[in-house]
Amino acid sequence: MPVVADAVDFDRRSGIWLERAVFNHRLVILAICLFMTLALGWQAMKLPVNASFDQMIPQSHPYIKNYFENRDAMRGMGNTIRIVVENRKGDIFDKEYLRHLEKITDAVYLLPGVDQGYMRGLWTASLRWTEITEEGFRGGPVMPRWKDNPNVLEELRINIARSGIVGSLVANDMKSSMIVVPLLEVNAETGEPLDYARFGQLLAEVIESSEAPDIALHVVGFAKLVHDLIEGLHQVMQYFAISVLIATAFMYLYTRCVRSTLLLVFSALLGVVWLLGLLQLFGYNLNPYSILVPFLIFAVGLSHGAQKMNGIMQDIGRGTHPYVAARYTFRRLFVAGLTALLTNIVGFAVLAIIDIPVIREMAVTTSIGVSVLIFTKLMLIPVMLSYVGVSRKAAARSLNEQAGRLTGTAHSLLTGFTHARRARIAVALAAVLAVGAAVVGRQVQFGDLSPGAPELRQDSAYNRDNAFITANYGLSSDQFVVMIKSPRCSSFELITEADRLGALLLETEGVQTTYSVANGVRAGMSANFEGSPSWVMIPRGFDNRESAFNSIATYRPDLVDRTCRLSSFIVYLTDHKADTLARVVDTVERFAAEHQTPDRQFLLAGGSAGIEATTNIVVRQSFWVMHFILYGAVTLLCFITFRSWRAVLVALIPLVITSILCEALMVWLGIGIKVATLPVIAVGVGVGVDYALYLLSIQLAVQRHGATLKEAYTRSLDFTGRIVALVGVTMAAGVITWVWSPIKFQADMGILLSFMFLWNLLGALVLIPALSHFLLRGSPNSSSVRAADPVAA
């Protein structure tokens, strides 16, 4: 394009209608931007941070529908927290310890969102004991009467033994006891969804006020995990600030121009502010699992803004007026930038096919954020740079660097891949690497790969508490519940089938023990005959069976509902690792297929482990569907841009290889594909395609004017290659700092994103010229290069 040193000599009526509308009304654009920033910035300050148990559940899956339909009958087997109170100076038979336990129980009982009727602990009246005497059954609350009772501790010891709660609510070594606290998703007083941030804060206050030199508290459960993650968000924000500082430093080292660097970073932050404000207006929350979104919007905005700044800087360096340089860059890169952003939107929107509300919300919020960038990056940055420009020294330096020794060496190395020998070597190595990674990647698992909460470090307080509970309690908190539906839950056939399922599951690796109506009836039958072990059986006779069954409704109300149409089969697991859950699901599904009848249904799945197993199933089912739709959408948009299937292949092959390598890296690092990590893969494709779009747009435009492939790729590197490399390295350097985050899944995302950013960059710079050698060496008039016309306009 011609050099125009004075804006007066420029034809303001030139260019497409959108260019004229933007640059002939620059003050209007800036005024709109200022108003939007103030309004949305005010809204962003009010954006709440929260999470929801239900949002983590695939609500349309048949297993979860079963859980929701029978949720009221299974209260206490879904979203619960477990509080273990430990006596460090002795056992639990200590009056000072027990008074402390009572105080904690009462405080937790009054917290908003607690399902008080199903709360269990030594001080809850629902926890009872029973024994068989010559006169019949005797029973009562486990906690004896304290007033005027000098033998209260001895009675408590006897009652605990009678109730059979050692290993579940009382530790095996008798040095701690557990309070099981089921939570309601809706606050009964306000009718609003449970505010986990507020609940976690209140629970933390109870824990802090209850701690003493001789008392230790260990708390696990979804609500506690969310609280710890929300608390960790403050440190996450620090890492976000570090990323911004790193980006600012890298940009300044490249431009050596303070005003353009600050403008670029400011505009990238502007997109984040607008997004957060819009989330508040649309009624969304910021949750620990969507914390990736603000950085992502910043990174994408920085990438596109840097491309615009680079083009304007080079034009100014050639002597063009800043206003004209801004319009030239708008013409060259608007279509490529718009296509890249639309591809990003589609890539992130594809996540909405995954039937997990928190991922769907992330898909919506990310798509909103990228949509904002169409205005703030493609239009606002050129407008602002048309006023402030860049320093002449920085502009001249950008041109001088193109001829510099380092850049010349890099050009020589990279453009060499347009030649046959290097192209063959690069493609062959990429193919071998992809095949090897594909073999390794087949071992990737869906779900957690370690005990406790993989979202946090193994040495975190939460995981230390979980390890303490696992070591000192015989029954795990990882419960998988099978719902058995029938017209009568005390029928001989149902109880017998439940007993058979229990025997089958006990042979399954990862199952600790099981408990069902079969266990309850056996124990009740023996109790009816003075505890004789000879009568530990399931009686065929109706009267004996009903008599034995009646004790279940009294002492284990969590096993049967009031109508006796639903009974719960509880499976206690050693952990909730992906392979453990998969084995249990497979065993129950096979048993149900063989033993289910119209009047007797075995329904999956309840309990924390059952819900997580279903989530793993949905993530696995969605994984390849997501890839198919994601790459299909990217292919379509690239074809619309390039109008050439050859150019589409050149753009997509590096992305596909990156996805394959990412899966292999997850296997090597021991990272499972789950709710927290699945979006990273879509992000890698969505952001990675930007590199190909910018490089190929320039390359094809130059080829259309008759240049050779080497000349075209050299020109592409001159104009946009260096800034692509800068942005890729900058984004990778920003997220690699997450490795030191206390939140494990953020550290995992940092590693995966850094790898994908750098490998996408390497793939674009090396494989695009190598693949172009085989696919894009046609004549200047061939369809393979005609695609660039809109960009070059």
C-alpha positions, 0 to 999 in steps of 0.5 A, a space after each residue: 500500500 502507498 506511503 501517505 505521510 499526511 492524513 490530508 492526502 488520504 482518501 477518507 472515502 476509501 475502504 469498505 463501509 465498516 472501515 469508513 464507519 469506524 474511522 470517520 466517527 472515531 470520537 463516537 467510538 471512543 465515547 461509547 467505549 468510555 461509557 461502556 467501561 464506566 457502566 460495566 466496570 461498576 457492575 464488575 465490582 458487584 460480581 459474586 464468587 460462588 459455586 453450586 453442587 448441582 452445577 457440577 452434575 450432568 443433569 440430563 443424564 439418566 443416572 442423575 435424573 434417577 438421583 434427582 427423582 429420588 433425592 428426597 428419599 436419599 437425603 444425606 447421600 449426596 452433598 454432605 460435609 464431614 467434620 471429624 473432631 479429634 482429641 489430641 490428648 486422649 480418647 473421646 471418653 473425656 467430658 471436656 472433649 464431649 462438651 466441645 463436640 456438643 458446642 460444635 454440633 450445635 453451631 453447625 446445626 444452626 448454619 443455613 443450608 444444613 438438612 438438620 433432620 438428617 444430620 448425624 453425630 454423637 450429640 444428635 438424637 437420631 443416632 441410636 443404639 439397640 440391644 437384645 435382652 431376655 425381655 426383648 429389644 432395648 434402645 435409645 440415643 447413643 449419647 446418655 443423659 448427663 444430668 446427675 449421671 456419674 457413669 455417663 462416660 462408661 454408658 457412652 462407651 457401651 452405647 457406642 459398642 451397641 450401636 455399631 458406629 465404630 469405623 463410621 462415626 467413631 474412629 477405630 482408635 476411639 480418639 475422634 468422632 465424626 459429624 455428618 452434615 447433609 446440605 440442602 441446595 436451596 436455603 429453606 428460609 430464603 428460597 435462594 440457592 445455597 450460597 457456598 461462599 457464605 456457608 464456607 465462611 460461616 463454617 470456617 468461623 465455627 472451625 476457627 472458634 472451636 479449635 483448641 490446643 487439645 482439639 483438632 478439626 478435620 473437614 471434608 466435603 464439596 462445600 469445604 472444597 469450594 470454600 478452599 478454592 474460593 479462598 485460593 482465588 485471591 492467590 489466583 488473582 495474584 498470578 493473573 497480575 503476574 501474567 499481566 506484568 509479564 505481558 507488559 514487560 515482553 511487549 515493551 521489550 518488543 516495541 520499546 514504546 511506553 505509550 503503545 505498550 500501555 495502550 495494548 495492555 489497557 485494552 486487553 484488560 478492558 475486555 476482561 472488565 467488560 466481560 465481568 460486568 456483563 456476567 453480573 448483568 446476565 446473572 452469572 457468578 464467577 466460580 473457581 472452575 471458570 477462573 480460566 476465563 478472565 485470563 483467556 480473554 486477556 490473552 486472546 485480546 493481547 494476541 489480536 491487539 499485538 497484531 494490530 499494533 505490529 502492523 501500525 508500527 511497521 507502516 509508521 516506520 515506513 513514513 505513513 501517518 498514524 491515522 492512515 497506518 491504522 486504516 491500512 492495518 484494519 484493511 489487512 487484518 480485519 477479516 483474518 482477525 474477525 475469522 479468528 475471533 469467530 473461530 474462538 467463539 465457536 470453539 468455546 461455544 462447542 463446550 456447551 454440548 457437554 451436559 454439565 452446567 458449570 462447563 456450559 456456563 463457561 462456554 457462554 461466558 467465554 463466548 461473551 468475552 470473545 464477542 466483546 473483543 470484536 469491538 475492543 480489539 478489532 475496532 477500538 485499538 486501531 482507533 486509539 492507535 490512530 490518535 496516539 500512534 507509536 514513537 518514531 524511534 520504535 517504529 524505525 527500530 521495528 523495521 531495522 530489526 527485520 533486517 537484523 542478524 537474529 531475525 535474518 537467522 530465524 527467517 533463514 531457518 524457518 523459510 528453509 522449511 519451504 524447500 523439499 528436504 526440510 519440508 519432508 523432514 519436518 512433516 515426517 518428524 511431526 507424523 512420527 511424534 503424532 503417532 507415538 503421542 496417539 499411542 500414549 494418549 490412549 491411556 488417558 483416563 476420565 476422572 480423578 487419578 489420585 485420592 482426596 481432592 485432585 483440585 488441591 495439592 496433596 499437602 493441602 489442609 483439605 487433603 491432609 484432613 481426607 487422609 486422616 479420615 481415611 486412615 482412622 475410619 473403617 468406612 470411606 466417605 466415597 459412597 456409591 449408591 444404587 437405588 432399588 425400586 419396587 412395589 414393596 422393598 421388603 419382598 423376599 425377591 428384592 432382598 435376595 437380589 440385593 444380597 447377590 449384588 452385594 456379594 458380586 461387588 465385594 469381589 470388585 477391586 476398589 470396593 471396601 464394603 456394602 450395606 443394604 436391606 439384606 444386611 439389615 434384615 439379616 441383623 434384624 432376624 438374628 436379633 429377633 432370636 436373641 442374637 443367635 448367629 444361626 439366624 443370620 439369614 433372609 427369611 422366606 416367611 412374611 412375618 419373620 421378614 417383616 419383623 426383621 425389616 421393621 428395625 431398618 426403618 427405625 435405625 437406618 432410615 437412610 436405607 428405605 423411604 417412607 413408602 417402602 418403594 425405594 431402598 438404597 444400596 450403599 457401596 463404600 469405596 476405597 477411593 474415587 479414582 477413575 478406574 475404581 468408579 468405572 469398575 463399580 459402574 460396569 459391575 452394577 450395570 451388568 448385574 442390573 441387565 441380568 436381574 432387573 424386572 418391570 417390578 424391580 429396578 436397579 437404578 444408578 446413581 447416588 452418593 458422592 462417588 455415584 455422581 462423580 462416576 456419572 460425571 466421568 461418563 458424560 465427560 468421556 462421551 462428550 470428549 470425542 463429540 466435542 472434538 468432532 464439532 470443534 474441528 468441524 466448525 474450525 474447518 468451516 470457518 477456515 474454508 470460508 476465509 481461505 476458500 481452499 481445502 488445501 489451505 484448511 489442511 495446512 492450518 488444521 494439521 498443526 492443531 490436531 497434532 497439538 491436541 494429540 500431544 496434549 493428551 499424551 502429556 496428560 498421561 505422562 503428568 498423571 492428569 485426568 480429563 475431567 470438569 476442570 481440565 476438559 476446557 483446556 483442550 478447546 482453549 488450545 484449539 481456539 487460540 492456536 488457530 489464530 496463529 495459522 489464520 494470521 500467517 496464512 492470510 499474509 502468505 496467500 495474499 502475497 502468493 496471489 500477487 505472483 510471489 514464490 512460496 518462499 518469498 510469500 512466507 518470508 513476507 508473512 514472517 516479516 509482517 506478522 510472524 515475529 509478533 505471533 512468536 512474541 504473543 505465543 511466548 508471552 502467553 506461555 510465560 504468563 501461565 507457566 507461573 501457575 505451576 506454583 499455585 496452591 490450587 492443583 488444577 490451576 497448576 495443571 492448566 498452567 502446564 497444559 496451556 503453556 505447552 499448547 501455546 508453545 507447541 501451537 506456535 512451533 507448529 505454525 512457524 514450522 509446519 505451515 511452510 513445510 505443509 505449504 510446500 506440498 499443498 500450496 505451491 500452485 500458480 498465483 491464480 490457483 484456488 489455493 491462493 485466491 482465498 486471501 483476496 478479502 484480506 488484502 483488500 
